[in-house]
Structures are given as C-alpha cells and as structure tokens.
C-alpha cells in the first residue's frame, strides 16, 4: 500500500501545483488589461496629487518636495528622466494620454508631471520577506490535505487488491479452490469476478485432466493385459491355426487401443479449446446419408435396421468432420444397444438444428442420463462395459455440440428405448 499511496500522492501533488501555476499564468494573461485598469485606478489619485504639487516647481524644488513628503506616503517616490527608462511606443502613448505606465508586475507606476522629459516614479512597498515561507506553508497544507484524502481513498482499493493478491498466491500454491469475495461497492469487483471465472475454469480443466489421466491408465490396462497374455500364449502355441487366431485377437486389441487413443485425442482437443471450429454450408441429406453409410455395415452385422426417418433441411451449417464424428458416435451407441431398429433424423426448429437418434433398446435410467456424457463413464445396468466402448463417445458428442453452441440430452423413444437429441445454434 505504501508504494501505491506514495506514487499517487507525488503524482497528484505535482499535478496540482502545476495546475495552480498554469491557472495563475493563464488568468494573468487573460485578465492583464483588467488588472492594469484596476491598479491604475488604485494609484491614480496619489499620482495626480503628487503631479499637481510638483508641476510648478523646478528640478531642485521637486526633489526637495519629494524629500519632505516621502516619510508620509510610505512609497518609493523618485524623479526620473524619460530617456533613462527606455519607454516603448505603447508606454509613450499612455503617458501622452495622461495614463500611468505600469511595470514590474504592478509594483511600479510612472506618471507624467507636466508633459516634459522628467517623470514621477512611484514604487509600491515590496512584499514581506516571509511571503515565500507563507506560500510554501500554503502548498504544504494543500499537500497534507491531499495526503489525508488520498489515504482514505486508497485504503479500500488497497484492501481489495490485497485480497486479490492473496487469492492469487493461494491459487499459485495449488489451492485451486481459492476465490475472492468483494463488496458490491468495490471498484475492482469485475476484476475479482474475472479472476473467479478464470480460477473455476482452470480448476475444472485440471480436474478433468486428472480424471482423464486416471481413466486412461485404467482403460489401457485391459487391452495391454490381453496383449501380454496373448503374447505369452503365442510363444507357447505350436499349432499354426491357433497362432493365427491369437494374432488376429492381438490385432483386434491394437485396433481397440488405436480407436481409444483417437477418441481421447479428439475429446482432449475440444475440451481445451485447441481446435478451431470452422463451419461450412453442407448439403444436409447427402451429408447425413454419408454418415449413416459409414456405420451401415456395423448395423447389418448387429442385425439392426438403420434408417433415415427425416431430413427436414436442405443445407446445414456445421464443422463437418467433428459433427460427423458426433453423429456416428450416437449411431454406434444406438446400434450397440438396439434390439432391431435405429432411426435418425435431421431437422431445424427455430434458430436451432436438431439431430435425433432413436433406438428400441433398454433405454437409459433417469439417474444415469447426465452421467453417461461424462468421460469414461458407463452405467451399471444393461448399458455397461460388456457391450463395448470406452465411455468417450457420448462425452465427445457433448463437446462437439457445445463447440457449436448447443447441447445433447437423452430421453425415451417411442419404442421404449433411448432417444438422443443433439441441438446446436444456427449461425450465419
């Protein structure tokens, strides 16, 4: 606080002094003519009286008269020759008009006596010698008042900034729950709000990263263990046919690992915002037909009828690669659990597009409808790990929909199975 206070104090004090000096010089220049008229009027009477007394006398007589009256005027009265003063044309014109010539910042006045070359000089008493000390004291009092006012103004700001600093220190020391709460009157309340949003976002990202790391390590154990077991069996298996079966199983396990890594990389890229979503205008039916065609063989192998129920738009504006991946994941999820039928539709409702995938499988219980969209999350009922998958597909669907300004939710289909609705905002 001391550095902040001193910095503001010095800047404000210097600024005020400069401002006062600027104002003083500016108004002196603007009011110069009015000040001259005012001061001439103040001295004009004395100058006229002295001129009347000196006008009929010669040089020595004038000097004698001034000598006798000086003690009673309290002014510096002298006789000067016009040639010694170096009068300007303006000053000469003023004397010709019977006006006083003003010099030395209104401290000296020169008057004509009888129109001749000898002039009367009237100098006012000088300022007291203590005047600079009075001025310095006045500026000092102003500085003290500024310091007092500034202290009470800086103190609440410093207190709030100190809270923000301490919260940042705690956050930097791995206390990710550190937040700052300020009063509604605080001038840095918006800054504190942005800090809290940043802290919450970082805490969420780190928590997700930890969950992903733990989940990945857990998911990798199964295929790696199978590969290790199959390698051991391969070494001990003399028959070529059985060796080929083991090799085929190993390729399947490697494919499973490759698919999981691909899903994980895509999800992580979307989660941390490293991927830029660039939308394109796509022919809706052709795009949807190609997406359905990419999983048609999987549906046929599972004995599931996969059909496009409706495509209610001509064009759709999406990032085609990620959106296709999301819809494929929804279709694979439906095929995995369906009894014999899966339907998909694409429509537009207001300012939103909607992809809906319905199946006739066991459905999703209410308690698990939010959980299934979390990474590596599976249900304990019929939709469990025995049906395959890694628990990343639906999490990826949610991230893709969010990256398009939408969301995904699951309900009940007309056949009693699951109905997934993925929506996203229309954007020009």
Buried (B, 14 or more C-beta within 10 A) or exposed (E): EEEEBEEBBEEBBEEBEEEEEEEEEEEEEEEEEEBBEEBBEEBBEBBEEBBEBBEEBEEEEBBEBBEEBEEEEEBBBBBEEBEEBEBEEEBEEBBEEEBBBBBEEBBBBBBBBEEEEBBBBBBBEEEEEEEEEEEEEEBEEBBEEBBEEBBEEBEBBBEBBEBBEEBBEBBEEEEBEBBBEBEEEBEBBEBBEEBBEEBEEEBEBEEBEEBBEEBBEEBEEEBEEBBEBBEEBBEEBEEEEEBEBBEEBBEEBEEBBEBBEEBBEBBBEBBEEEBEBEBEEBBBBEBBBEBBEBBEEBBEEBEBEBEBEEBEBEEBBBBBEBBBBBBBBBBBBBBBBBBEBBBBBBBBEEEBBBBBBBBBBBBBBEEBBEEBBBBBBBBEEEBEEEEEBBBBBBBBBBBBBBBBBBBBBBBEBEBEBBBBBBBBBBEE
